[in-house]
Amino acid sequence: MSTNAFLKMIGAVNAGESSIEPRADAPLVLLVGNPNVGKSALFNKLTGQYVTVSNYPGTTVEVAHGHCPQLGHEIEIVDTPGMYSLLPITDEERVASDILFSPRVRTVIHVVDAKNIDRMLGLTLQLIEAGRPVILSLNMMDEARTLGIKIDHAKLSLRLGIPVIPTVSLTGEGISELIKHLKAPPPLSMLHIECGSLIEQSILDIARHLSPASPIAPRARASLLLQGDLRERERLVQEKGEQSAATILAIIAATRAKLNHSPHYYVTLSLRTHTGQILADCVNKPDRAPDKFRRGLDRFCTMPLTGYPLVALVLYFGLYQFVGQFGAGTCVNFLENNIFQSHFIPWVTRLVDHTIPWAPLRDLLAGDYGIITLGVRYAIAIIFPIVGAFFLFFATLEDSGYLPRLALLVDRGFKRIGLNGRAVIPIVLGFGCDTMATLVTRTLETKRERIICTILLALAIPCSAQLGVILGLLSQSGAALAIWAGVVLAIMLLAGWLAAKLLPGEPPMFYMELPPLRLPTLGNVLVKTYTRMVWYFREILPMFILASLLIWVGQITNLFQLLVHNMKPVVRALGLPDESAVAFLFGFFRRDYGAAGLYDLQKTGIMTVHQLTVAAITLTLFLPCIAQFLVMQKERGTKVTLWISLGVLFTAFGVGYLTHIVLLLVGF
């Protein structure tokens, strides 16, 4: 989940391909592997522009599929969501498992990070035992060579009984060799993994009751049933019926009663043992100084004593200085004052006045709340430079490998609010776009975690556009900025703690693959930033235009004026001027739209630092934007979304009012 799915979606949009589903009976070539191993880059090298993205049936998990020009349109290439083993935990792993079990599968390309092959080959062994025709792609071989890691892929191929191909998906190394092997299905390997006498006997007993016609080998299905795979148990009941399934479940129960640990423990231990034996004479990993240096960097990033000061530096220079000062300050001032206000808006106004005789239509295009003078100006002159600065900052963090270490660092603290370290990915991504981050919550393991994270995103995580404007507004007063940050952080922690107490469920577990730390590659950073900016213009710009259109309709029907009038008592209770009611009304369309409205008010000088602080806190905690609301409804359901939105609305105005009173009492 994930960010990769978002980037694949953008790639599909850029390609201009339609989202028509491919032929239902087309043979499948699957790309399978852990997250962050370069699957998406390899997928793009294989498919080029022939890409479409759609939800997997019955889920909200997006799956990219396309075809390779060298293989023809008859074969479908599918980039499956990231997975760590055949025993699924997250929704994305369940989808990947379901696709793997399809009878249409012709070839499975298992993509591994060559540097960490010892941690990933276990899944290769599982795929082989499942009876899937497997090709092993040793990806990121350039990084492995840099570390002095030598892999004898020919010997490894003999040991596994499958093709093994070194690849570098970013440069295209090995792609032609991979395509050559895809022209015909690879032979099935006869490799067999022993798991101890008791487990082996149980697997054999279960397998005898399973249909040999299943796309997955009976032995692999028996192993999954023994390990407690609920989805496989559902398939078993559908296939055999309740009565026949009871016989198999009795074998499983009897076996579990004789074991000191869970069957999953013994299967995992066996996979690790066999992996070590296979790689012993195929891989040479020298203990070199760079490894020690990287381990030192890892400790520096993940130890609380050094990790939290590093986080503070990253936030200060990345969010405050780069996004807030440079993006929301320098860039916005240049575009807003030097381009739009000085040249573009006057030119548009003159053009509209001279060419359009109908006053309402002139107001729609170039009035105070016109599509061009308000919607396009907000989207391009105010929001675009802030979002662009954040996406550049986030892409740099992403490419450096720092985000998983940040997840490890904050895991203990996140557990106090019902989450684990994995939630740092959607939380940090929320500072770019809460809508996209809400989609990424699907990578969290449990429904409880996904709801808690959605609450925090809707309530206390400002998107980059809103954050940038607020940082720009409050940067004139360090005290105001500190009050805003302190109140919002306190509300976020309190909301998470209360949600963790009120929502039932087990404490979350944490696991995450740590990619190596590295200097970000300029090309990767720019490509990621560019694709997200394309997404912004395609998805967010129309929302601003739609908001301007709705405001125009509200104006000509006097509904807008009525709503503003009814909002005035509320903003007065917060100690704000009547004019700020317009900004809050904008916030109903998009929170960043409302923040941009505050930017306009601040330029007129009618708001004090006290009022700006209260307004910034209230708008930060305000209702989610329309796009985020719709995604919440899709991901969490209508009932949960309405409850979250209602709670957010009362919290925003309640906290805003209390902040106003307290600041008056202390004389701020």
C-alpha positions as CSV (number, residue, x, y, z in Angstrom):
1,M,0.0,0.0,0.0
2,S,0.2,2.3,-0.6
3,T,2.3,5.1,-2.0
4,N,3.4,2.7,-4.7
5,A,-0.2,2.1,-5.7
6,F,-0.7,5.8,-5.9
7,L,2.4,6.2,-8.1
8,K,1.2,3.4,-10.4
9,M,-2.1,5.1,-10.7
10,I,-0.4,8.3,-11.7
11,G,1.7,6.4,-14.3
12,A,-1.5,5.0,-15.7
13,V,-3.1,8.5,-15.9
14,N,0.0,9.9,-17.5
15,A,0.0,7.1,-20.1
16,G,-3.5,8.2,-21.2
17,E,-4.7,4.6,-21.3
18,S,-8.3,3.8,-20.5
19,S,-9.2,1.8,-17.4
20,I,-11.1,-0.9,-19.4
21,E,-10.6,-4.3,-17.7
22,P,-8.4,-6.7,-19.7
23,R,-9.7,-10.0,-21.1
24,A,-11.1,-12.1,-18.2
25,D,-9.3,-15.3,-19.3
26,A,-5.9,-13.7,-20.1
27,P,-2.8,-15.6,-18.7
28,L,-1.2,-13.7,-15.9
29,V,2.4,-12.9,-15.2
30,L,2.6,-11.7,-11.5
31,L,5.2,-9.5,-9.9
32,V,5.4,-10.6,-6.3
33,G,7.6,-9.5,-3.4
34,N,8.1,-7.4,-0.3
35,P,7.4,-3.7,-0.3
36,N,10.3,-1.5,-1.4
37,V,12.1,-4.0,-3.6
38,G,11.5,-2.2,-6.9
39,K,8.5,-4.1,-8.1
40,S,6.7,-1.0,-9.4
41,A,9.8,0.2,-11.3
42,L,10.2,-3.3,-12.8
43,F,6.5,-3.4,-13.7
44,N,6.9,0.0,-15.5
45,K,10.0,-1.3,-17.4
46,L,8.1,-4.4,-18.6
47,T,4.8,-2.6,-19.5
48,G,5.9,0.8,-20.6
49,Q,2.8,2.9,-21.3
50,Y,0.4,-0.1,-21.5
51,V,-0.9,0.3,-17.9
52,T,-4.3,0.4,-16.3
53,V,-5.2,0.4,-12.6
54,S,-8.4,-0.8,-11.0
55,N,-9.6,-2.0,-7.6
56,Y,-9.3,-5.7,-6.9
57,P,-12.9,-7.1,-7.0
58,G,-14.6,-6.8,-3.6
59,T,-11.8,-4.6,-2.1
60,T,-10.5,-1.1,-2.2
61,V,-6.9,-2.2,-2.9
62,E,-5.7,-1.0,-6.3
63,V,-3.9,-3.4,-8.6
64,A,-1.9,-2.3,-11.7
65,H,-2.1,-4.4,-14.8
66,G,-0.9,-4.0,-18.3
67,H,0.9,-5.9,-21.1
68,C,4.5,-6.1,-22.4
69,P,5.0,-5.1,-26.1
70,Q,7.4,-8.0,-26.6
71,L,5.0,-10.6,-25.2
72,G,1.8,-9.3,-26.9
73,H,-1.6,-8.3,-25.7
74,E,-2.5,-11.9,-24.9
75,I,-0.5,-12.0,-21.6
76,E,-1.4,-9.7,-18.8
77,I,1.3,-8.3,-16.4
78,V,0.1,-7.7,-12.8
79,D,1.9,-5.9,-10.1
80,T,0.6,-7.4,-6.9
81,P,0.5,-5.5,-3.5
82,G,3.5,-6.1,-1.3
83,M,3.6,-9.3,0.8
84,Y,6.0,-11.0,3.2
85,S,4.7,-14.6,3.1
86,L,1.9,-16.7,1.8
87,L,0.2,-16.3,5.2
88,P,-1.5,-12.9,4.8
89,I,-1.9,-10.3,7.6
90,T,-2.9,-7.0,5.9
91,D,-5.6,-6.4,3.3
92,E,-2.9,-5.9,0.6
93,E,-1.3,-9.2,1.5
94,R,-4.7,-10.9,1.3
95,V,-5.3,-9.5,-2.2
96,A,-1.8,-10.6,-3.3
97,S,-2.5,-14.1,-2.0
98,D,-5.9,-14.2,-3.8
99,I,-4.2,-13.3,-7.1
100,L,-1.5,-15.9,-6.6
101,F,-4.2,-18.5,-6.2
102,S,-5.8,-17.7,-9.5
103,P,-5.8,-20.6,-12.1
104,R,-4.9,-18.0,-14.7
105,V,-1.3,-17.6,-13.3
106,R,1.2,-18.5,-16.0
107,T,4.4,-17.1,-14.3
108,V,5.3,-15.6,-11.0
109,I,8.3,-13.2,-10.9
110,H,9.5,-13.0,-7.3
111,V,11.3,-9.7,-7.0
112,V,13.8,-9.5,-4.1
113,D,16.3,-6.9,-2.9
114,A,19.5,-8.7,-3.7
115,K,21.2,-7.0,-0.7
116,N,18.7,-8.7,1.6
117,I,18.1,-12.0,-0.2
118,D,18.6,-14.0,3.0
119,R,15.5,-12.3,4.4
120,M,13.4,-12.7,1.3
121,L,14.2,-16.1,-0.1
122,G,11.8,-17.8,2.3
123,L,8.9,-16.4,0.2
124,T,10.6,-17.9,-2.9
125,L,10.6,-21.3,-1.3
126,Q,6.9,-20.9,-0.4
127,L,6.0,-20.0,-3.9
128,I,7.9,-23.0,-5.2
129,E,6.2,-25.4,-2.8
130,A,2.8,-23.8,-3.8
131,G,3.4,-25.3,-7.3
132,R,3.7,-21.9,-8.9
133,P,6.0,-21.5,-12.0
134,V,8.6,-19.0,-10.5
135,I,11.3,-16.7,-11.8
136,L,13.5,-15.1,-9.2
137,S,14.5,-11.5,-10.0
138,L,17.6,-10.4,-8.0
139,N,16.7,-6.7,-8.1
140,M,18.9,-3.8,-7.0
141,M,22.0,-5.7,-8.0
142,D,23.8,-2.4,-8.4
143,E,23.5,-1.7,-4.7
144,A,24.5,-5.2,-3.8
145,R,27.7,-4.8,-5.9
146,T,28.5,-1.5,-4.2
147,L,28.4,-3.3,-0.9
148,G,30.7,-6.0,-2.2
149,I,27.9,-8.7,-2.2
150,K,28.6,-11.4,-4.7
151,I,25.7,-13.7,-5.8
152,D,26.4,-16.7,-8.0
153,H,23.0,-16.6,-9.7
154,A,23.8,-19.7,-11.9
155,K,24.5,-21.8,-8.8
156,L,21.5,-20.4,-7.0
157,S,19.3,-21.3,-10.1
158,L,20.5,-24.9,-9.9
159,R,19.8,-25.1,-6.1
160,L,16.3,-23.7,-6.5
161,G,15.4,-25.3,-9.8
162,I,14.1,-22.1,-11.2
163,P,15.5,-19.2,-13.4
164,V,17.4,-16.6,-11.4
165,I,18.0,-13.3,-13.2
166,P,20.0,-10.3,-11.8
167,T,18.1,-7.0,-12.5
168,V,18.3,-3.3,-11.9
169,S,14.8,-2.0,-12.5
170,L,15.7,1.7,-12.5
171,T,18.3,1.3,-15.3
172,G,16.8,-1.6,-17.2
173,E,19.6,-4.1,-16.5
174,G,18.5,-7.7,-17.0
175,I,15.0,-6.7,-18.4
176,S,15.7,-8.2,-21.8
177,E,16.8,-11.5,-20.2
178,L,13.7,-11.5,-18.0
179,I,11.4,-11.0,-21.0
180,K,13.2,-13.8,-22.8
181,H,12.3,-16.2,-20.0
182,L,8.7,-14.9,-19.9
183,K,8.0,-16.1,-23.5
184,A,7.3,-19.6,-22.1
185,P,6.3,-20.6,-18.6
186,P,9.3,-21.7,-16.5
187,P,9.5,-25.4,-15.4
188,L,8.1,-26.3,-12.0
189,S,10.7,-26.9,-9.3
190,M,10.8,-30.1,-7.4
191,L,12.3,-28.5,-4.3
192,H,10.8,-29.7,-1.0
193,I,11.1,-28.1,2.4
194,E,11.0,-30.4,5.5
195,C,9.4,-28.9,8.6
196,G,9.9,-31.7,11.2
197,S,8.3,-35.1,11.5
198,L,5.1,-34.0,13.4
199,I,4.4,-31.0,11.1
200,E,5.3,-33.1,8.0
201,Q,2.9,-35.9,9.0
202,S,0.1,-33.4,9.7
203,I,0.6,-31.7,6.3
204,L,0.5,-35.1,4.5
205,D,-2.7,-36.1,6.4
206,I,-4.4,-32.7,5.5
207,A,-3.2,-32.8,1.9
208,R,-4.8,-36.2,1.3
209,H,-8.2,-34.6,1.9
210,L,-7.6,-31.7,-0.5
211,S,-8.4,-31.5,-4.2
212,P,-5.4,-32.0,-6.4
213,A,-7.1,-29.8,-9.1
214,S,-6.6,-26.7,-7.0
215,P,-4.2,-24.1,-8.6
216,I,-2.2,-24.2,-5.4
217,A,-0.4,-27.5,-4.5
218,P,-2.2,-29.4,-1.8
219,R,0.9,-29.4,0.4
220,A,1.1,-25.6,0.4
221,R,-2.7,-25.3,1.2
222,A,-2.3,-27.8,4.0
223,S,0.6,-25.8,5.5
224,L,-1.5,-22.6,5.3
225,L,-4.5,-24.3,7.0
226,L,-2.2,-25.7,9.7
227,Q,-0.8,-22.2,10.3
228,G,-4.3,-20.8,10.8
229,D,-5.0,-19.0,7.5
230,L,-8.6,-17.9,7.8
231,R,-9.1,-17.2,4.1
232,E,-7.9,-20.7,3.2
233,R,-10.2,-22.1,5.8
234,E,-13.1,-20.3,4.1
235,R,-12.0,-21.8,0.8
236,L,-11.9,-25.2,2.4
237,V,-15.5,-25.0,3.7
238,Q,-16.8,-23.7,0.3
239,E,-15.0,-26.6,-1.5
240,K,-15.6,-29.5,0.9
241,G,-18.6,-28.4,2.9
242,E,-18.9,-28.1,6.7
243,Q,-18.9,-31.8,7.4
244,S,-15.8,-32.7,5.4
245,A,-13.9,-29.6,6.5
246,A,-14.5,-30.7,10.1
247,T,-12.2,-33.8,9.6
248,I,-9.3,-31.6,8.4
249,L,-9.9,-29.1,11.3
250,A,-9.7,-32.0,13.7
251,I,-6.3,-33.0,12.4
252,I,-5.2,-29.4,12.8
253,A,-6.4,-29.2,16.4
254,A,-4.8,-32.5,17.3
255,T,-1.4,-31.4,15.8
256,R,-1.5,-28.0,17.6
257,A,-2.2,-29.8,20.9
258,K,1.1,-31.7,20.5
259,L,3.3,-28.7,19.7
260,N,5.1,-26.5,22.1
261,H,4.8,-23.5,19.8
262,S,2.4,-22.5,17.0
263,P,2.8,-24.3,13.6
264,H,3.7,-21.0,12.1
265,Y,6.8,-20.9,14.3
266,Y,8.1,-24.2,13.1
267,V,7.4,-23.5,9.4
268,T,9.2,-20.1,9.7
269,L,12.1,-21.7,11.4
270,S,12.4,-24.4,8.7
271,L,12.3,-21.8,6.0
272,R,15.1,-19.8,7.6
273,T,17.2,-23.0,8.0
274,H,16.8,-24.0,4.4
275,T,17.4,-20.5,3.2
276,G,20.7,-20.4,5.1
277,Q,21.7,-23.8,3.6
278,I,20.9,-22.8,0.0
279,L,22.6,-19.4,0.2
280,A,25.7,-20.7,2.1
281,D,27.6,-21.5,-1.1
282,C,25.8,-19.0,-3.5
283,V,26.2,-15.7,-1.7
284,N,29.3,-14.0,-0.3
285,K,28.5,-11.0,2.0
286,P,31.8,-9.5,3.2
287,D,31.8,-7.7,6.6
288,R,33.0,-4.4,5.3
289,A,33.3,-1.0,6.8
290,P,30.3,0.5,4.9
291,D,28.1,-2.1,6.6
292,K,29.3,-1.0,10.0
293,F,28.9,2.6,9.1
294,R,25.3,2.0,7.9
295,R,24.6,0.1,11.1
296,G,25.8,3.1,13.1
297,L,23.5,5.4,11.0
298,D,20.6,3.0,11.7
299,R,21.2,3.2,15.5
300,F,21.6,7.0,15.3
301,C,18.2,7.3,13.5
302,T,16.3,4.8,15.7
303,M,17.7,5.4,19.2
304,P,15.5,7.9,21.2
305,L,18.4,9.9,22.5
306,T,19.6,10.8,19.0
307,G,16.5,9.9,16.9
308,Y,14.1,12.5,18.3
309,P,16.6,15.4,17.9
310,L,17.1,14.2,14.3
311,V,13.3,14.3,13.8
312,A,13.2,17.8,15.2
313,L,15.9,18.9,12.7
314,V,14.1,17.2,9.8
315,L,10.8,18.9,10.7
316,Y,12.4,22.3,11.2
317,F,14.4,22.3,8.0
318,G,12.0,20.2,5.9
319,L,8.6,21.4,7.0
320,Y,9.2,24.8,8.6
321,Q,12.0,26.2,6.6
322,F,11.5,24.5,3.2
323,V,7.7,24.1,3.0
324,G,6.7,26.9,5.3
325,Q,9.2,29.6,4.6
326,F,10.4,28.8,1.1
327,G,7.2,27.3,-0.4
328,A,4.5,29.3,1.5
329,G,6.7,32.4,1.8
330,T,9.1,33.1,-1.1
331,C,7.3,31.1,-3.8
332,V,3.8,32.1,-2.9
333,N,4.7,35.8,-2.6
334,F,6.4,35.7,-6.0
335,L,3.5,33.9,-7.8
336,E,0.7,35.7,-5.9
337,N,2.1,39.3,-5.9
338,N,4.4,39.4,-8.9
339,I,2.5,37.2,-11.4
340,F,-1.2,36.9,-10.5
341,Q,-2.1,40.2,-8.7
342,S,0.2,42.4,-10.8
343,H,-0.3,40.9,-14.2
344,F,-2.6,37.9,-14.7
345,I,-5.7,38.8,-12.7
346,P,-5.9,42.4,-14.1
347,W,-5.5,41.0,-17.6
348,V,-8.2,38.4,-17.0
349,T,-10.5,41.0,-15.5
350,R,-10.1,43.3,-18.5
351,L,-10.6,40.5,-21.0
352,V,-13.8,39.2,-19.3
353,D,-15.2,42.7,-18.9
354,H,-14.7,43.5,-22.6
355,T,-15.9,40.2,-24.1
356,I,-18.7,39.0,-21.8
357,P,-21.8,41.2,-21.5
358,W,-23.7,39.1,-18.9
359,A,-22.7,40.2,-15.4
360,P,-23.4,36.8,-13.6
361,L,-21.1,35.0,-16.1
362,R,-18.4,37.7,-15.6
363,D,-18.7,37.1,-11.8
364,L,-18.4,33.3,-12.4
365,L,-15.1,33.8,-14.3
366,A,-13.5,36.9,-12.7
367,G,-15.6,38.1,-9.8
368,D,-14.5,38.1,-6.2
369,Y,-15.1,34.4,-6.0
370,G,-14.6,33.6,-9.6
371,I,-13.2,30.4,-11.1
372,I,-10.1,32.2,-12.4
373,T,-9.7,35.0,-9.8
374,L,-10.3,32.7,-6.8
375,G,-10.2,29.0,-7.7
376,V,-7.3,29.0,-10.2
377,R,-5.5,31.7,-8.2
378,Y,-5.7,29.7,-4.9
379,A,-4.8,26.4,-6.6
380,I,-1.8,27.7,-8.6
381,A,-0.5,30.9,-6.8
382,I,-1.1,29.9,-3.2
383,I,-1.4,26.1,-2.9
384,F,0.7,24.7,-5.8
385,P,4.1,26.0,-4.5
386,I,3.4,24.7,-1.0
387,V,2.3,21.3,-2.2
388,G,5.2,21.1,-4.6
389,A,7.7,21.9,-1.8
390,F,6.2,19.2,0.4
391,F,6.2,16.6,-2.3
392,L,9.8,17.3,-3.0
393,F,10.6,17.0,0.7
394,F,8.6,13.8,1.1
395,A,10.2,12.2,-2.0
396,T,13.6,13.0,-0.6
397,L,12.8,11.3,2.7
398,E,11.2,8.4,0.9
399,D,14.2,7.8,-1.4
400,S,16.7,8.0,1.5
401,G,15.2,5.1,3.4
402,Y,14.6,7.3,6.5
403,L,10.8,6.8,6.8
404,P,11.0,3.1,8.0
405,R,13.5,4.2,10.6
406,L,11.2,6.9,11.7
407,A,8.5,4.3,12.0
408,L,10.7,2.2,14.3
409,L,11.6,5.2,16.4
410,V,8.0,6.3,17.1
411,D,6.6,2.8,17.5
412,R,6.5,2.8,21.3
413,G,4.8,6.2,21.4
414,F,2.3,5.3,18.7
415,K,1.3,2.2,20.7
416,R,-0.1,4.5,23.4
417,I,-2.6,5.8,20.9
418,G,-3.6,2.4,19.5
419,L,-1.2,2.4,16.5
420,N,2.2,1.0,15.7
421,G,5.2,2.4,13.8
422,R,3.8,1.5,10.4
423,A,1.2,4.2,10.9
424,V,3.9,6.9,10.5
425,I,3.7,6.4,6.8
426,P,0.1,7.5,6.3
427,I,0.5,10.1,9.1
428,V,3.6,11.7,7.4
429,L,1.9,11.4,4.0
430,G,-1.1,13.2,5.4
431,F,1.1,16.3,5.7
432,G,1.1,16.1,1.9
433,C,-2.5,15.1,1.2
434,D,-4.9,13.7,3.8
435,T,-7.0,12.1,1.0
436,M,-4.1,10.1,-0.3
437,A,-3.0,9.2,3.3
438,T,-6.5,7.9,4.1
439,L,-6.1,5.5,1.2
440,V,-2.8,4.4,2.5
441,T,-4.3,3.4,5.9
442,R,-5.4,0.2,4.3
443,T,-1.8,-1.0,4.8
444,L,-2.4,-1.1,8.6
445,E,-3.1,-4.6,9.9
446,T,-6.4,-4.2,11.8
447,K,-9.7,-2.4,11.4
448,R,-9.2,-0.7,14.7
449,E,-5.8,0.8,13.6
450,R,-7.3,2.0,10.3
451,I,-10.2,3.8,12.1
452,I,-7.9,5.4,14.7
453,C,-5.5,6.6,11.9
454,T,-8.4,7.9,9.9
455,I,-9.7,9.9,12.9
456,L,-6.2,11.5,13.4
457,L,-5.9,12.4,9.7
458,A,-9.4,13.9,9.6
459,L,-8.8,15.9,12.8
460,A,-5.3,17.0,13.5
461,I,-3.1,16.4,10.4
462,P,-3.0,19.5,8.2
463,C,-2.2,18.8,4.5
464,S,0.8,20.5,3.0
465,A,-1.2,23.4,1.5
466,Q,-3.0,24.1,4.7
467,L,0.2,23.7,6.8
468,G,2.2,25.9,4.5
469,V,-0.3,28.7,4.6
470,I,-0.6,28.4,8.4
471,L,3.1,28.4,8.9
472,G,3.3,31.5,6.7
473,L,0.6,33.3,8.7
474,L,2.0,32.5,12.1
475,S,5.7,32.9,11.3
476,Q,5.6,36.5,12.4
477,S,5.1,35.3,16.0
478,G,7.1,32.5,17.4
479,A,4.7,32.3,20.4
480,A,1.7,32.0,18.1
481,L,3.4,29.2,16.2
482,A,4.3,27.4,19.4
483,I,0.7,27.7,20.7
484,W,-0.8,26.4,17.5
485,A,1.6,23.4,17.3
486,G,1.2,22.6,21.0
487,V,-2.6,22.7,20.9
488,V,-2.9,20.6,17.7
489,L,-0.4,18.0,19.0
490,A,-2.1,17.8,22.3
491,I,-5.5,17.3,20.6
492,M,-4.0,14.6,18.3
493,L,-2.6,12.7,21.2
494,L,-5.7,13.0,23.3
495,A,-8.0,11.9,20.4
496,G,-5.7,8.9,19.7
497,W,-5.6,7.9,23.3
498,L,-9.4,8.1,23.7
499,A,-9.9,6.2,20.5
500,A,-7.5,3.5,21.6
501,K,-9.4,3.2,24.9
502,L,-12.9,3.2,23.4
503,L,-12.4,1.0,20.4
504,P,-12.1,-2.7,21.2
505,G,-9.1,-4.7,19.9
506,E,-5.7,-6.2,20.7
507,P,-2.6,-4.0,20.9
508,P,-1.0,-3.6,17.5
509,M,2.1,-5.6,16.4
510,F,4.9,-4.0,14.5
511,Y,7.1,-5.3,11.7
512,M,8.6,-3.5,8.8
513,E,11.4,-4.1,6.3
514,L,14.3,-1.6,6.7
515,P,15.7,-0.7,3.3
516,P,19.3,0.6,3.4
517,L,20.0,4.3,4.1
518,R,21.3,6.0,1.0
519,L,21.8,9.4,-0.5
520,P,18.6,10.3,-2.5
521,T,18.9,10.0,-6.2
522,L,18.0,13.2,-7.9
523,G,16.2,11.5,-10.8
524,N,14.1,9.3,-8.4
525,V,13.2,12.4,-6.3
526,L,12.2,14.5,-9.3
527,V,10.2,11.6,-10.9
528,K,8.2,11.0,-7.7
529,T,7.6,14.7,-7.2
530,Y,6.5,15.2,-10.8
531,T,4.0,12.3,-10.7
532,R,2.5,13.6,-7.5
533,M,2.2,17.1,-9.0
534,V,0.4,15.7,-12.0
535,W,-1.9,14.0,-9.6
536,Y,-2.5,17.4,-7.9
537,F,-3.4,19.1,-11.1
538,R,-5.7,16.3,-12.2
539,E,-7.4,15.7,-8.9
540,I,-7.2,18.9,-6.8
541,L,-7.4,21.7,-9.3
542,P,-10.9,20.6,-10.4
543,M,-11.9,20.6,-6.8
544,F,-11.0,24.3,-6.5
545,I,-12.9,25.1,-9.6
546,L,-15.9,23.2,-8.4
547,A,-15.8,25.1,-5.1
548,S,-15.7,28.4,-6.9
549,L,-18.7,27.2,-9.0
550,L,-20.7,26.3,-5.9
551,I,-19.9,29.6,-4.3
552,W,-21.1,31.4,-7.4
553,V,-24.3,29.4,-7.3
554,G,-24.6,30.3,-3.7
555,Q,-24.1,34.0,-4.5
556,I,-26.7,34.3,-7.3
557,T,-29.2,32.4,-5.1
558,N,-28.2,34.4,-2.0
559,L,-27.5,31.1,-0.2
560,F,-23.8,32.0,0.2
561,Q,-24.7,35.3,1.9
562,L,-27.2,33.5,4.2
563,L,-24.6,30.9,5.2
564,V,-22.0,33.6,5.9
565,H,-24.5,35.5,7.9
566,N,-25.4,32.5,10.0
567,M,-21.7,31.7,10.5
568,K,-21.0,35.2,12.0
569,P,-22.2,34.4,15.6
570,V,-20.0,31.3,15.6
571,V,-16.8,33.2,14.5
572,R,-17.6,36.0,16.9
573,A,-17.7,33.5,19.8
574,L,-14.2,32.6,18.8
575,G,-13.2,36.2,19.0
576,L,-12.8,36.5,15.2
577,P,-14.0,39.3,12.9
578,D,-17.1,38.8,10.8
579,E,-15.1,38.6,7.6
580,S,-13.5,35.3,8.8
581,A,-16.9,33.6,8.3
582,V,-16.1,33.5,4.6
583,A,-12.8,31.6,5.3
584,F,-14.7,29.0,7.4
585,L,-17.3,28.6,4.7
586,F,-14.5,28.0,2.2
587,G,-13.2,25.4,4.7
588,F,-16.4,23.3,4.1
589,F,-15.2,22.8,0.5
590,R,-11.6,22.3,1.3
591,R,-9.6,23.0,4.5
592,D,-6.7,24.4,2.5
593,Y,-9.2,26.6,0.6
594,G,-10.2,28.0,4.0
595,A,-6.6,28.6,5.0
596,A,-6.0,30.4,1.8
597,G,-9.0,32.6,2.7
598,L,-7.2,33.5,6.0
599,Y,-4.2,34.4,3.9
600,D,-6.3,37.0,2.0
601,L,-7.7,38.3,5.3
602,Q,-4.2,38.6,6.8
603,K,-3.1,40.7,3.9
604,T,-5.8,43.3,4.7
605,G,-4.4,43.6,8.3
606,I,-7.8,43.2,10.0
607,M,-6.7,40.2,12.2
608,T,-4.5,40.4,15.2
609,V,-2.0,37.7,16.2
610,H,-4.4,36.4,18.8
611,Q,-7.2,36.0,16.2
612,L,-4.8,34.4,13.6
613,T,-3.8,31.9,16.3
614,V,-7.4,30.9,17.2
615,A,-8.4,30.8,13.5
616,A,-5.4,28.6,12.5
617,I,-6.1,26.1,15.3
618,T,-9.8,25.9,14.5
619,L,-9.2,25.5,10.8
620,T,-6.5,22.9,11.3
621,L,-9.0,20.8,13.4
622,F,-11.8,21.5,10.9
623,L,-13.9,19.1,8.8
624,P,-12.0,17.0,6.2
625,C,-12.3,18.3,2.7
626,I,-14.8,16.9,0.2
627,A,-12.3,14.5,-1.4
628,Q,-11.1,13.1,1.9
629,F,-14.7,12.7,3.1
630,L,-15.6,10.7,0.1
631,V,-12.5,8.5,0.5
632,M,-13.3,8.0,4.2
633,Q,-16.8,6.9,3.2
634,K,-15.4,4.4,0.7
635,E,-12.8,3.0,3.1
636,R,-14.6,3.2,6.5
637,G,-18.2,3.2,5.6
638,T,-20.9,6.0,5.8
639,K,-21.8,5.5,9.5
640,V,-18.2,5.7,10.8
641,T,-17.4,8.6,8.4
642,L,-20.4,10.6,9.7
643,W,-19.5,10.0,13.3
644,I,-15.9,11.0,12.7
645,S,-17.0,14.2,10.9
646,L,-19.5,15.2,13.6
647,G,-16.8,14.6,16.3
648,V,-14.3,16.6,14.3
649,L,-16.7,19.6,13.8
650,F,-17.5,19.9,17.5
651,T,-13.9,19.4,18.5
652,A,-12.7,22.1,16.1
653,F,-15.0,24.8,17.4
654,G,-14.8,23.7,21.0
655,V,-11.1,23.8,21.1
656,G,-11.1,27.1,19.2
657,Y,-13.4,28.7,21.8
658,L,-11.4,27.4,24.7
659,T,-8.1,28.6,23.1
660,H,-9.7,32.0,22.7
661,I,-10.7,32.2,26.3
662,V,-7.4,31.0,27.7
663,L,-5.4,33.4,25.5
664,L,-7.6,36.3,26.7
665,L,-6.9,35.3,30.3
666,V,-3.2,35.2,29.9
667,G,-3.2,38.4,27.9
668,F,-2.0,37.1,24.5
